[in-house]
Amino acid sequence: MNFLAHLYLSGESPEIKIGNFIGDFVKGKNFEERFGKEISKGITFHREIDWYTDQHPVVKQSKTRLRPKYHHYSGVITDVFFDHFLARNFDKYSKKFLPDFADECYTIIQHHDPVLPDEVKYMMPYMIKGNWLVNYAQIDGIHRALSGMARRTRFVSKMEEASEDLKNHYSDFEKEFFAFFPDLQKFADDWLKVN
């Protein structure tokens, strides 16, 4: 899953939100000394969400549809597509309005600026100015997100073309999201209860 889902699944703890948000930018296993217990828990939680998502048979269907063109980037693209469906249907999953949730998240992230990895500090002004979390609800927002990722990859990814695949197979990806996301929610809720 991408930024919106990781933040949404984190529950109410600001520190777990931060860890879950920065998870892709933290390497290795020994990060508790740097980030503290709760943020480290969020980083671990991020990795657990990614592992669960990658193993799920419905997600594998989505990735298989994209793999012939996008190869190993198919998983990244699927994550972004699923954030699109979460953003479009946020009122089904949260009592908060998406713009309010996004503003809360931006505030929490800015409040924790001293611990953010450098790549996150660099990204945040663009994220806030472009209101990525809210704009994921629009296909144009997804196109901008994937085009930005494409510019940052070392290899040709063609991710800037992926929004066309979303349009062409919209109902398939939407059905897969709705089949998968309740399972992910349960996994995340259960993980938070025991960790």
KOLFI-380024 format. One record per residue (C-alpha): residue in three letters; x, y, z. Coordinates in steps of 0.25 Angstrom, whole numbers, plus 5000, padded with zeros to 4 digits. Each point is the difference from the previous one (the first is absolute). Example, Ala and Ser with C-alpha at 12.3 -4.5 7.8 and 13.67 -1.06 7.14 Angstrom:
residues 2
> ALA:5049:4982:5031
> SER:5006:5014:4998
***
This chain:
residues 195
> MET:5000:5000:5000
> ASN:5004:5014:4998
> PHE:5001:5013:5009
> LEU:4985:5002:5003
> ALA:4997:4985:5003
> HIS:5012:4999:5010
> LEU:4996:5013:5007
> TYR:4985:4996:5001
> LEU:5003:4986:5005
> SER:5009:5005:5011
> GLY:4989:5003:5010
> GLU:5001:5012:5009
> SER:5014:5000:5005
> PRO:5008:5011:4993
> GLU:5013:4993:5002
> ILE:4995:4987:4993
> LYS:4995:5009:4989
> ILE:5014:5006:4998
> GLY:5007:4987:5000
> ASN:4990:4994:4991
> PHE:5001:5012:4991
> ILE:5015:5000:4999
> GLY:5002:4985:4999
> ASP:5005:4999:4986
> PHE:5011:5010:5003
> VAL:5006:4993:5012
> LYS:5009:4988:4997
> GLY:5005:4989:5008
> LYS:4995:4994:5013
> ASN:5007:5008:5012
> PHE:4992:5013:5000
> GLU:4994:5001:5014
> GLU:5012:5008:5005
> ARG:4998:5010:4989
> PHE:4985:5001:5000
> GLY:4995:4995:5014
> LYS:4991:4989:5003
> GLU:4986:5005:4995
> ILE:5005:5005:4986
> SER:5009:4988:4999
> LYS:4987:4992:5002
> GLY:4994:5008:4989
> ILE:5011:4996:4991
> THR:4999:4986:5003
> PHE:4985:5001:4998
> HIS:5002:5006:4986
> ARG:5009:4988:4996
> GLU:4989:4990:5005
> ILE:4989:5008:4992
> ASP:5009:4999:4987
> TRP:5003:4985:5003
> TYR:4985:4997:5002
> THR:4996:5008:4987
> ASP:5011:4993:4992
> GLN:4995:4986:5004
> HIS:4985:5003:4998
> PRO:4994:4992:4988
> VAL:4991:5012:4996
> VAL:5012:5009:4999
> LYS:5008:4990:4992
> GLN:4988:5001:4990
> SER:5002:5015:4999
> LYS:5015:4999:4998
> THR:4999:4989:4990
> ARG:4991:5009:4991
> LEU:5011:5010:5000
> ARG:5013:4991:5000
> PRO:5001:4998:4985
> LYS:5003:5015:4998
> TYR:5005:5005:5014
> HIS:5008:4988:5005
> HIS:5004:5001:5014
> TYR:4994:5014:5001
> SER:4986:4994:4999
> GLY:4999:4999:5015
> VAL:5004:5014:5002
> ILE:4989:5004:4990
> THR:4990:4991:5006
> ASP:5003:5007:5014
> VAL:4997:5014:4994
> PHE:4987:4995:4993
> PHE:4995:4994:5013
> ASP:5003:5014:5007
> HIS:4991:5006:4989
> PHE:4988:4991:5004
> LEU:5002:5002:5014
> ALA:5000:5015:4998
> ARG:4988:5000:4991
> ASN:4993:4991:5011
> PHE:5006:5006:5012
> ASP:4986:5003:5006
> LYS:4997:4985:5000
> TYR:5012:4997:5009
> SER:5001:5013:5009
> LYS:4991:5009:5007
> LYS:5010:5011:4997
> PHE:4999:5008:4987
> LEU:5013:4997:4991
> PRO:5004:5015:5000
> ASP:5000:5000:5015
> PHE:5007:4987:5001
> ALA:5011:5005:4990
> ASP:5002:5013:5008
> GLU:5001:4992:5013
> CYS:5011:4991:4994
> TYR:5007:5012:4994
> THR:5001:5007:5013
> ILE:5004:4987:5008
> ILE:5011:4998:4989
> GLN:5005:5014:5001
> HIS:5000:5000:5015
> HIS:5010:4988:4999
> ASP:5009:5007:4990
> PRO:5013:4997:5009
> VAL:4999:4985:4998
> LEU:4995:5000:4986
> PRO:5010:4993:4990
> ASP:5006:5010:4990
> GLU:4992:4995:4988
> VAL:4987:5002:5008
> LYS:5004:5014:5004
> TYR:5003:5003:4985
> MET:4987:4994:4996
> MET:4991:5007:5010
> PRO:4998:5014:4994
> TYR:4996:4994:4987
> MET:4991:4990:5007
> ILE:4993:5011:5008
> LYS:5000:5010:4988
> GLY:4994:4990:4991
> ASN:4991:4994:5011
> TRP:5003:4986:4995
> LEU:4992:4993:5010
> VAL:4987:5007:4995
> ASN:5004:5000:4986
> TYR:5002:4985:4999
> ALA:4985:5000:4999
> GLN:5001:5005:4986
> ILE:5007:4993:4988
> ASP:5008:5013:4997
> GLY:5005:4999:5014
> ILE:5004:4985:4998
> HIS:5007:5004:4987
> ARG:5008:5011:5007
> ALA:5004:4991:5011
> LEU:5004:4989:4990
> SER:5007:5009:4991
> GLY:5008:5006:5012
> MET:5004:4986:5004
> ALA:5004:4997:4985
> ARG:5010:5012:5000
> ARG:5006:4995:5013
> THR:5003:4985:4995
> ARG:5014:4997:4995
> PHE:4994:4991:4989
> VAL:4989:5002:4990
> SER:4987:4997:5007
> LYS:4989:5005:4991
> MET:4992:5004:5013
> GLU:4996:5013:4994
> GLU:4992:4992:4990
> ALA:4993:4991:5011
> SER:4988:5010:5002
> GLU:4995:4995:4986
> ASP:5000:4986:5005
> LEU:4992:5004:5012
> LYS:4990:5007:4991
> ASN:4999:4988:4991
> HIS:4998:4990:5011
> TYR:4994:5008:5010
> SER:4988:4991:5004
> ASP:5010:4988:5002
> PHE:5010:5008:5009
> GLU:4988:5006:5008
> LYS:4994:4986:5002
> GLU:5013:4995:5004
> PHE:5002:5011:5010
> PHE:4987:4998:5006
> ALA:5003:4985:5002
> PHE:5013:5002:5006
> PHE:4999:5012:5009
> PRO:4991:4994:5011
> ASP:5010:4989:5001
> LEU:5012:5010:5002
> GLN:4992:5008:5010
> LYS:4997:4988:5008
> PHE:5015:4996:4999
> ALA:5004:5014:5005
> ASP:4990:5001:5011
> ASP:5004:4986:5005
> TRP:5015:5004:4999
> LEU:4998:5013:5008
> LYS:4993:4992:5011
> VAL:5011:4991:5003
> ASN:5012:5008:4997
***
